[in-house]
Amino acid sequence: MRTFDPSLPPASPERSRRGRVGMAALAAAFVLPLVASGCSGLDETEQRVLSGGAIGATVGTVGTAVTGGCVACGAAIGGAVGAGAGYLSDKVKLDDD
């Protein structure tokens, strides 16, 4: 069993933040290729919504990991915003055609 040792320095917040950023980058490196490979049988609108959501979730995850916020919340909000942006960009493109 571990006991408290007052002679040891506390963990630095900067060190723990770097660990979270590294984990977020590692997760993104594994998830993005899987998402990209899943887009092959989708139509153009679905591809834009899915890729926008994936990009938004990645940006939200990394952004909240860097700032020390709720990573899951950042991923969820970023994914929703990205999916909405992908949908709107497709609708704008279709209106221009």
Residue, then its C-alpha position, 0 to 999 in steps of 0.5 A: m500500500r502506498t503512503f503519503d511521503p511529504s518529502l516528495p514534490p507534488a506533481s507539476p500541473e505542466r507535466s500532467r497537461r503534457g501527458r493529456v496532450g500526448m494522449a489526445a494526439l495519440a488517440a487522434a492518430f489512431v481514430l482519424p484513419l479509421v474514420a477516413s476509411g469508413c467514408s468510402g460508401l457514403d454520398e457527398t453530404e454524408q462524407r462532409v458531415l462525417s469528416g466535419g464531425a471528426i475534425g471538430a471532435t479532434v480539435g475539441t479534444v486537443g483544445t480542451a486537453v491543452t487548456g485543461g478542460c473537460v476533454a469529453c465535453g470538448a470532443a462532443i461539442g467540437g464534433a457537433v459543431g463540425a458535423g453541422a459545419g460539414y452539413l451546411s458547407d454541403k448545402v451551400k455547395l449544392d445551392d451554388d451548383 
